[in-house]
């Protein structure tokens, strides 16, 4: 089973030059649609299907969070992971893989959540002062990413079809035969919605990518040069 990661790809912020105030004020639906614009398979869906897919992904995140809240009333996400016997592991491993900057990831064999401390550090640096309160409320960055990965654990251990496979794009069609694929980004949209609901965040955590981007752009030269080619 593939790893489910919460990460930032250099090149997946199509509107990084927009004023941050507009990004921070964007609705979860708007941020979800922006995320789909960077998914090569999602672009094969028409506008109506994309909007429906984002709405369903956001709703799935909310519903999953509500279910876990009922099962574990009063517990924070990191406490729920303990109840589910999903350990949280912090690592100093290099967060950079190709053009991908990793914050955290869920690994299913065995089940665990990995936090990349060096990956989170630039984001925590950028979230200084009142910005952290504005975007995270009372939560910490680690709280957000633990909650995000907890969704992925719930997603792969439940009976329902994952949201990433409920909408499928056609890659190739020959007559009545079609080769289709799921939309992985929908799982990320849902995980963000889950974290927002679990932690009562003021906004969808996708906003954090736009917070981290300026710091990473200044501190990591090679990926940025590669992206601009």
Secondary structure, 3 states (H helix, E strand, C coil): CCCEEEEEECCCCCCCCCCHHHHHCCCHHHHHHHHHHCCCCHHHCCHHHHHHHHHHHHHHHHHHHHHHHHHCCCCCHHHHHHHCCCEEEEECCCCEECCEEEEEEEEECCEEEEEEHHHHHHHHHHCCCHHHHHHHCCCCHHHHHHHHHHHHHHHHHCCCCCHHHCCEEEEEEECCEEEEEECHHHHHHHHHHHHHHHHCCCCCCCHHHHHHHHHHHHHCHHHHHHHHC
